[in-house]
Amino acid sequence: MCEVCGCSSPDDHGALAAEPPGATALADLHYGHGPAGVTVSGLSQARTITLQADVLGANQQLADRNRAHFLAHGVRAINLLSSPGSGKTTLLCATVAALRARAPGLPLAVIEGDQQTRLDADRIRAAGAPAIQVNTGRGCHLDAQMVADAFARLDLHAHGHHHGPDPDHVHVQGHGHGHHHHGGLHAAQALLFIENVGNLVCPALWDLGEAAKVVILSVTEGADKPLKYPDMFAAARLMVINKVDLLPYVDFDVGRCIELARRVNPAIEVLQLSATRGDGLQDWTDWLLRDQGEPALLPAVAVQDDAATLRARIAVLEAQVTALQERA
């Protein structure tokens, strides 16, 4: 699994926060209170911080390249994130059908991330959109290089059709010419959906070059997920509460969920829908097409903001490394 994400199991070498005075044998254990925010078996906090900066920094360079590539070709990428079983693929299938009906000339494509199988990509193709399956093996998330490799097999910026016997090498009918410019960049003319590996932890850290992260939370999960997995909800622009058709049968407080999400991320937008029954699909496609038509969401300032955020984070990590070295 991914040590940078903290997926390794800590052992007695892990760095725990000091236990408070009077702690009992039943006191909670907190492995995320060290300077690195995570404990990795066999690695000091300083070494973990260095690895995070190195690995995430290298990924960020690739993500920025992806983002520039998407922008240059008028492609708006949406990174869909959730725990397993939230309904991401079902929502994508319904989205493809809704957009085909509402905006039949809009080029669409999907990059599907899973540990194994091509089941979800097959479902997307059956729904009418080109899809590339990316299997990560034991990996717990997609990274920017995986997305770049998959995008290279999709043609969202030139006229083309599927060719050859390989169903994974897919071309999408696009506009090709006549891109609209905004500040020297192309406005979005196509949508690329990236369905990340089902996981509410690791994918939050990894920029893929997307224009927006969308976290999907089903009502069959707990309404307290935003507090349990704050990094994911802090990173998302939109939270989709899915499977609302099941609300009469589950104990899920929608208002409480939205309150907690906005406690973590005051700017997060929220939509409620049912991918199977169709509730809220109009609002969802409105959101996609609204952002699709607003170049202000896409230009270089967004890239600069993401890069600035990473640089600030690296600066903090470097300062923490220095402090730890001085204490050693």
C-alpha positions in Angstrom: 0.0 0.0 0.0 1.0 3.7 -0.1 3.4 4.6 2.7 3.1 8.3 1.9 -0.6 8.1 2.5 -0.1 6.4 5.8 -1.6 3.0 4.9 1.2 1.0 6.5 0.3 -0.5 9.9 2.2 1.2 12.8 4.1 -1.0 15.2 6.0 -0.2 18.4 8.4 1.9 16.5 5.7 4.4 15.5 5.7 7.9 17.0 2.7 8.4 19.2 1.7 11.7 20.8 2.6 11.8 24.5 -0.3 10.4 26.6 -2.0 13.0 28.7 -1.5 12.9 32.5 -3.8 10.4 34.1 -4.3 8.4 30.9 -5.7 4.9 31.5 -5.2 1.7 29.6 -8.4 2.5 27.8 -7.2 5.9 26.6 -7.5 6.6 22.9 -4.4 6.2 20.6 -3.6 9.1 18.2 -1.1 8.3 15.5 -1.7 11.5 13.6 -0.5 14.1 16.1 3.1 14.1 15.2 4.6 16.8 12.8 4.1 14.5 9.8 0.4 14.0 10.6 0.8 10.3 10.1 2.9 7.4 11.5 4.6 5.0 9.1 6.2 1.8 10.5 10.0 2.0 10.7 10.2 5.7 9.7 10.8 8.7 11.9 8.5 11.7 11.7 11.3 13.7 10.0 11.9 11.0 7.4 8.1 10.7 6.8 7.9 14.4 6.2 10.7 14.3 3.7 9.1 11.4 1.8 5.8 13.3 1.7 7.4 16.4 0.3 9.4 14.4 -2.3 6.6 12.1 -3.5 3.8 14.6 -3.4 6.0 17.3 -5.0 6.9 15.0 -7.9 3.3 14.2 -8.3 2.4 17.9 -8.3 4.7 18.6 -11.2 2.9 15.9 -13.2 -0.5 17.1 -12.1 0.3 20.7 -13.2 1.4 19.3 -16.5 -1.9 17.4 -16.8 -3.9 20.5 -15.9 -2.1 22.6 -18.5 -2.7 19.8 -21.1 -6.4 19.6 -20.2 -6.8 23.4 -20.4 -4.9 23.6 -23.7 -7.3 21.1 -25.3 -10.5 22.5 -23.7 -11.0 19.5 -21.4 -12.5 20.0 -17.9 -11.5 17.1 -15.6 -13.7 16.2 -12.6 -12.2 13.9 -9.9 -14.9 11.8 -8.3 -14.0 10.5 -4.9 -15.9 8.4 -2.3 -15.8 5.3 -0.2 -16.6 2.0 -2.0 -20.3 1.5 -2.7 -21.4 5.1 -2.7 -22.7 4.9 -6.2 -20.0 6.6 -8.2 -20.3 4.3 -11.3 -24.1 4.3 -11.2 -24.0 8.1 -11.0 -21.6 8.3 -13.9 -23.8 6.0 -16.1 -26.8 8.2 -15.3 -24.8 11.3 -16.0 -23.7 10.0 -19.4 -27.3 9.4 -20.3 -28.5 12.8 -19.0 -25.7 14.7 -20.8 -26.2 12.8 -24.0 -29.9 13.9 -23.9 -29.2 17.4 -22.8 -26.0 18.3 -24.6 -25.6 15.7 -27.3 -22.6 17.4 -28.9 -20.6 17.5 -25.7 -17.6 15.2 -25.8 -17.4 13.0 -22.7 -14.9 10.4 -21.5 -14.1 8.5 -18.3 -11.0 7.2 -16.6 -11.9 4.4 -14.2 -9.7 3.7 -11.2 -9.9 0.4 -9.3 -7.5 -2.1 -7.8 -8.6 -4.9 -10.2 -11.1 -5.8 -13.0 -12.5 -3.7 -15.8 -16.1 -4.1 -14.7 -16.8 -0.4 -14.1 -15.2 0.6 -17.4 -17.4 -1.9 -19.2 -20.5 -0.4 -17.5 -19.5 3.1 -18.6 -18.9 1.9 -22.2 -22.3 0.2 -22.2 -23.8 3.6 -21.0 -22.4 5.2 -24.1 -19.1 6.9 -23.2 -15.5 6.0 -23.9 -13.7 4.7 -20.8 -10.2 3.7 -19.9 -9.7 1.3 -17.0 -6.7 1.9 -14.7 -6.1 -0.9 -12.3 -3.7 0.1 -9.5 -3.0 -3.4 -8.1 -2.3 -2.9 -4.4 -2.4 0.9 -4.8 -5.0 2.8 -2.9 -5.5 5.8 -5.3 -4.8 7.2 -8.8 -1.9 9.5 -9.3 -1.1 12.1 -11.9 1.1 9.8 -14.0 -1.7 7.2 -14.2 -4.1 9.8 -15.4 -1.6 11.2 -17.9 -1.1 7.7 -19.3 -4.8 7.0 -19.5 -5.6 10.4 -21.1 -3.0 9.8 -23.8 -5.3 7.0 -25.0 -8.3 9.3 -25.2 -8.8 11.9 -27.9 -10.9 14.7 -26.5 -9.5 17.5 -28.6 -9.5 16.3 -32.3 -12.0 14.6 -34.6 -11.6 10.9 -34.4 -13.4 7.6 -33.9 -12.6 4.4 -32.1 -10.1 2.4 -34.1 -8.3 -0.9 -33.8 -9.3 -4.1 -31.9 -8.4 -2.8 -28.5 -11.6 -1.5 -26.7 -9.4 0.4 -24.3 -7.9 2.6 -27.0 -10.8 5.0 -27.6 -11.2 8.2 -29.6 -14.0 10.6 -28.8 -15.8 12.8 -31.3 -14.6 16.3 -30.4 -14.7 19.8 -31.8 -11.1 19.8 -32.9 -11.0 23.4 -34.1 -12.4 26.7 -33.1 -11.5 26.5 -29.4 -12.7 29.5 -27.4 -9.9 31.4 -25.7 -10.0 33.1 -22.3 -6.8 34.8 -21.1 -4.7 32.8 -23.6 -6.2 29.5 -22.6 -9.0 27.4 -24.1 -12.4 27.4 -22.5 -13.7 23.9 -21.6 -15.3 22.1 -24.5 -15.3 18.5 -23.2 -15.7 16.7 -19.9 -13.4 14.1 -18.5 -14.6 12.2 -15.4 -11.9 10.5 -13.3 -13.5 7.9 -11.0 -10.9 7.4 -8.3 -10.3 4.2 -6.3 -13.0 3.9 -3.6 -11.2 5.4 -0.5 -11.9 8.4 1.6 -8.3 8.8 2.8 -5.5 8.6 0.4 -7.0 10.1 -2.8 -7.5 13.4 -1.0 -3.7 14.1 -1.0 -3.1 13.5 -4.7 -3.7 16.2 -7.3 -4.4 14.7 -10.7 -4.7 17.9 -12.6 -8.4 18.1 -12.2 -10.5 21.2 -12.2 -12.5 20.1 -9.2 -12.8 17.3 -6.7 -16.3 16.0 -6.1 -16.9 13.8 -3.0 -19.9 11.5 -3.1 -21.4 10.3 0.1 -24.4 8.0 0.1 -27.1 8.0 2.8 -26.3 4.4 3.6 -23.1 5.7 5.2 -22.8 7.8 8.3 -23.7 11.5 8.3 -20.5 12.0 10.4 -18.2 11.1 7.5 -17.0 14.7 7.0 -15.6 14.8 10.5 -14.0 11.3 10.3 -12.3 12.0 7.0 -11.8 15.8 7.0 -9.0 15.9 4.4 -11.3 14.6 1.8 -14.1 17.0 2.4 -11.7 19.9 2.8 -10.3 19.2 -0.6 -13.6 18.9 -2.4 -15.4 21.7 -4.2 -18.7 19.8 -4.2 -20.3 17.1 -1.9 -23.0 15.0 -3.6 -25.3 13.2 -1.2 -26.4 10.2 -3.1 -29.1 7.5 -2.7 -31.6 10.0 -1.2 -34.4 7.6 -2.4 -33.3 5.5 0.6 -33.7 8.2 3.2 -37.0 6.8 4.5 -35.2 3.5 5.3 -32.0 4.6 6.9 -30.9 6.8 9.9 -29.2 9.6 8.1 -29.4 13.3 9.1 -28.9 15.3 5.9 -28.8 18.6 7.7 -26.3 17.3 10.2 -24.1 16.0 7.3 -24.1 19.3 5.5 -23.4 21.2 8.8 -20.3 19.0 9.4 -19.1 19.2 5.9 -19.2 23.0 6.1 -17.5 22.9 9.4 -14.6 21.3 7.6 -15.0 23.3 4.4 -17.2 26.4 4.6 -17.1 26.8 0.8 -18.2 23.3 -0.1 -21.2 23.1 -2.4 -23.8 20.4 -1.8 -26.2 18.6 -4.1 -28.7 15.8 -3.1 -29.6 13.2 -5.7 -30.6 9.7 -6.5 -28.7 8.2 -9.4 -31.1 5.4 -9.7 -34.4 7.3 -9.5 -33.2 10.5 -11.1 -33.8 12.9 -8.2 -31.4 15.9 -8.5 -29.8 14.8 -11.8 -31.0 18.1 -13.3 -29.1 20.1 -10.6 -26.0 17.9 -11.1 -25.9 18.4 -14.9 -26.6 22.1 -14.3 -23.5 22.2 -12.1 -21.4 20.4 -14.7 -22.6 22.6 -17.5 -22.5 25.8 -15.5 -18.8 25.1 -14.7 -18.3 23.9 -18.2 -19.3 27.3 -19.5 -17.4 29.4 -17.0 -13.8 29.8 -18.0 -13.1 31.7 -14.8 -13.1 28.3 -13.1 -10.4 26.9 -15.4 -7.7 29.4 -16.2 -4.1 29.7 -14.9 -5.2 31.3 -11.6 -6.5 27.9 -10.6 -3.2 26.3 -11.4 -1.4 29.0 -9.5 -3.6 28.6 -6.5 -3.0 24.8 -6.4 0.8 25.3 -6.8 0.8 28.0 -4.1 -1.0 25.7 -1.7 1.5 22.9 -2.3 4.5 25.3 -1.9 3.0 26.6 1.4 2.6 23.0 2.6 6.2 22.1 1.6 7.5 25.2 3.4 5.7 24.1 6.6 7.1 20.5 6.2 10.6 21.8 5.6 10.3 24.0 8.8 9.1 20.9 10.7 12.1 18.9 9.4 14.5 21.6 10.5 12.9 21.8 13.9 13.2 18.0 14.4 16.8 18.0 13.3 17.6 20.8 15.8 16.0 18.7 18.6 17.9 15.6 17.6 
